[in-house]
Amino acid sequence: MSKYKNKKPSLIDFARKYANNELACEEFFFKAKYPTGYYCEKCGCTHYRKLSTRRHIYVCAECGHQSCLFAGTIFQDCKLDLYKLLLGIFIFFTANKGVSAMEMRSQLDVNYKTALLLCRKCRVIMAECNSTTILNTMFYEADVAYIGSKSKEPGHQGCGTQQQPFFIALSTLQDNKYPQSIKLKVIPKDDGLTTDEFLSKVLVLSKDKVLNTDGKSTFNIMKDRIHVINERIDYSECNHRLYWLNIIVGNIKNTIAGIYHGVRKIDLPLFFAEQEYRFNHRNIGNEIMLKVQEYLSLSHSITRKQISFALDTAFPMFSNE
């Protein structure tokens, strides 16, 4: 098996195909909007002509209905030229760990707000992709971790910390071997009901499957639906039961702290969605941009205000942070 099987597309290859080639860029987004070929949303006609007086406008040959290249997609009303937008998407989705808005601003030569919105919309695409993923193997690992600055006030240690808790679940092919996919979720508090809600939603449960946990009593609520091994772990031991899970948690924390230098609590769900996507698509290789086309075809229009409102509505406990 070639060691280059999962090699990601290079920036050189991307530039050769799309730089100074607006037709190629337009074709990429056209295939994303119409994956099975053009059709009129009004009458269903499959024939069109391009409007000569305006860029990226398609006119139905039957009823004359006009449609824009980005209408109805997440990049509706985007003012960037096609190559800059496509380059930004390429940079964000092919990054191994992440790309900050400051870095995106420098790479695309745009202002910070434009770069920030592009990064956030890419994370929304990742989050929507994650929503279809359910873990389904014979072995799982699950834990509650915490992220953020350590509590300085006395009386806020351990489970009473002021750091933000989040759930992580990992599927493996064998017990503590061959990690497959993860699910991440920011939670308001660590209790049995939250544990039940999260794991019931992201895992395929049965009594012949195994769930490894770290001895926390809240996981006992799952014992009637899956075989739970819930014993205290000595993390100083090599290859302890949550070995891979703890490596992944450490990498996520280091990425958020190192690349993004910390994030606001209200933005954490999107950043966790990004890290979940990157881990689960780590072996996608040259198919990255084809997958992006697929995600764009399923996306819907959303503005900066709508993203902020969705986060604030979905996670009201962060609204006063």
N, C-alpha and C positions, 0 to 999 in steps of 0.2 A: 504494500500500500504506500502510495507516495506521501511523503511528509508535507507536501504542498497542497494536499487535497482541499484543505479548508482555508487557503490563502485568500485574504480579502482583496478586493480590487484596488489597484494602486492609483494614486493621485495622477501619475503620469498618463495612465491609460484613460482615466476620466477626462483629463484636459485634452488629450488627443481627439476624443470623441465629441466633446461638447464646447470647448473653448472657441470663441469666434464663430460659432455655428448655431445660430438661433433656431434654424429649422430642426436640428437634432434635439435641442432643448424643448422646443414646442412639441415635437413628436413624443418625447418622454411624458410630458404632462397630458397630452392628448390621449395616450394609451391608458394613463391613470384614470382619466375622467370617463373614457369610453373603452373599457377593457375588451368588449366584444365588438367594437366598431361603433361608429357614430349612429345615434338615433335621436330623433326629435322628441323632447319631453312632452310636447303638446300633441302631436299627431302620430308619432311613431315612425315617421319616414326615416329611411337610412341614407338619404342623399343630401348633400349640402354643398355650399360654396363659401369661400372666405370673403368677408367684407373687406373691400379694398381701402375704405376710408378710415377704418379703425383696426388696431392690431388685435389678433387672437379672438376675433368674433366670427362665429359660424352661423350661417343663415340656412334654414331648412329650405330645400328645393321645392317642397310641396306647399307649406303654409306660410313661409317667410319668417317663422319664429327665430329670433336671434338668441344665441347662448354664448356666454363668455367662457374662456378656457378654464377659469378657476371657479366659476359660479357653482355654489352648492358644496364646494370642498372647503377644507380647513384653511386654505390660503385665499379664500375669496377676499377681494379688495386689496390684495397684496400689491405694493407699489414697486417692489424690487424688479429689476430686469430678470429675465428667465435664467440666464447663466448664474447670476449671483445667488438666486434662490436655490437653484439646483445644487450649486457648489456648497451652500450652507447646509442643505439636507445631507449631502454626501459626507461632509466633514463631521456632522453630528452623529450620523448613524454608523459610520465606520470607525469612530473613536473606540478604543479598547475600554476606557474607563469613563470618560465624559469630557465635555467641552463647556467652559464657562462663557457667559455672555461677553465678558471682556475679551476673551480670546477670539470669539466669533466676530466681535466688532473689528478687531485688528485684521483678521483673515479676509473679511469681506469688504473692508473699508466703508463701513456704515456707522451710523450713530448707535449709541448704547441701547436706546429704547427699541430700535429696530432689531438689533441682535438679540436682546432679551426676549422680545415677542416671538422671534423665530425659534429660539431654544425652547420656549415654553410650549409652542405649538407642536414641536417635534416630540416633546414629552407627553403631550396629550395623545398623539398618535400611538406612542408606545403603550400608554395606559389602556387605550381602547383595544390594542392587540392583546395585552395581558388578560383582559377580561374574559377571553374565550378559553384560557388555559386552566385545566384542572389536573392536579397531580394524580397519577394512577400507576403505582408500582406496588411491590409487595412490602417494601420497607420505607418508612418515613422517619424524619427527625423534626422536632418542633421545639421552639423555645421563645421566650420573651426577652428581648434585649432593650437596652436604653441608649439613647444618643443625645448629645448636647453637652454643655459645660457642666462640670460636677457641682453639686450643691455646696454652697459655702455656709449656709445656715445650719446650726446644730439641729438634730432631730429629723434630718431628711436623708438618711442613708438607706441602702438596700431598696426594698419595695416602696419606701417612703420618699425616694429621691424626687427632685424636681425635674430630672431629665425626662425626655419624651420616650415613653415605651412604644415598642413596635413588635409585632408578631413576625416570625419567620418560620416557614415550613419547607422542608427539603425532601425530595424523593430520591431514592437510591436503588440501583439494580440489585445489590446485595447488602447485607447488614453492615453498615458503616463503610461501604465500598461503592465506587462508581456513581458519584453524584450526577443527577439528571437535571432537574428543574427546581426552581424555588418559587415561593409566593411570599410577598411582603405586604404588611398593612400597618399603618399608624393606628393606634388604639387610644381611647380616652383613659382607660384604666385596665389594670391586669386583674381580672376576676374570672370565675368559672363560666358565667354566661357569655362573656366576650370570647373566651376560649372555645366554647361550644359553637358559637356563631361562626367564628373564623374557620375552624377546622372542618366543620360540616359543609362549608361552602367550597373549600379549595381542595379537599381530599376525597377520593373514592374510598369509602369505608366498608370494611367487612371484617369478620372475626378472624379470618386467616391472615390478615395483614398485620404488620408490626409497627407501632409508633414508639420511638425512643424519645424520652424526655429526661429532665434533670432532677426529678424528685419533687417538683412543685405540686402541691395538692390540687391546684386548679385543673390539672390535666386528668385527674381521676374521673371527671364528669364524662369522659369519652370511653370508659371501660366497658360499657354495655354494647358498643358498636365496633370496637377494634381492640386488638391485643396491645395493651399499653405496658411498656416497661418503664416504670416511673421510679427510678432509684437515684439517690444522690451520686454525683459523679466527681471523681478526683481528677481535676483538669491538669494536674501535673503528670499524670500517666500518659505514656505514648499511646496513640490510637484508642483513646477513650470513646465512648459510644456517640458523642456529639462532635467528633473530631472535625469532620468536614463542615458541619454547620457553623462551628465557631471560627473556622478559617474564613468562611464566606462573610460572616458578620463582621469580622475584623477588617476584611477588604472593603466592605461597604462603608464602614465608619471612616477608614483612612481616605477613601475616595472623596466622600462628602467634605471631610475636613481639609484634605490636601488640595483638591482641585477647586472646590467651591468655597473653601474657607468658612464652612458653616452656612446654614440656610435658616430662613425664618420658619417657625413651626407651621405656619399656614401653608408654606410651599413644600413641606416634607412629603406629602402624598405623591406629588409629581416626581420628586427626586427619587423616591423609592420605586415608583413605577419605571423610571429610567433604569435603575440598577437591576430590577427584576428582569426587564427586557434584555439588557446587555448580557446577563448571565445565561438566560434561557436561549439566546441566539448566538452564543459564543462560537459555535461551529458552523454558522450559516455560510461562510465563505463568499464566493463570487455572486451568490444569489441575493445579496443585500439590497441592491437597487431594484431588483424585480419584486422583492417583498415590499419595498417602499411604495412602488406603484400600486400594489394590491391594497396596502393600507390607505393610500390616498383615495382610491376608488370607493372605499367604504366610509370615508370621513365625511363630516358635515361642517357647515360654516360655523365659526365661533370667533368672537372678538376678544380683545384683551380684557374688557370689562366682564364679559361672560365667563372667562376662565377664572377671574378673581371671585366672581359671584358664586360660581360652582364650588370652588374650594371653601369659601366662607360658609356656604349653605350646608355642604356635606360634612364640614368639620367646624361647627359653631364654637366648640370649646377653644378654638384658637383665635377667635375674633377679637379678643381683647389683649392679645400678646403684643 
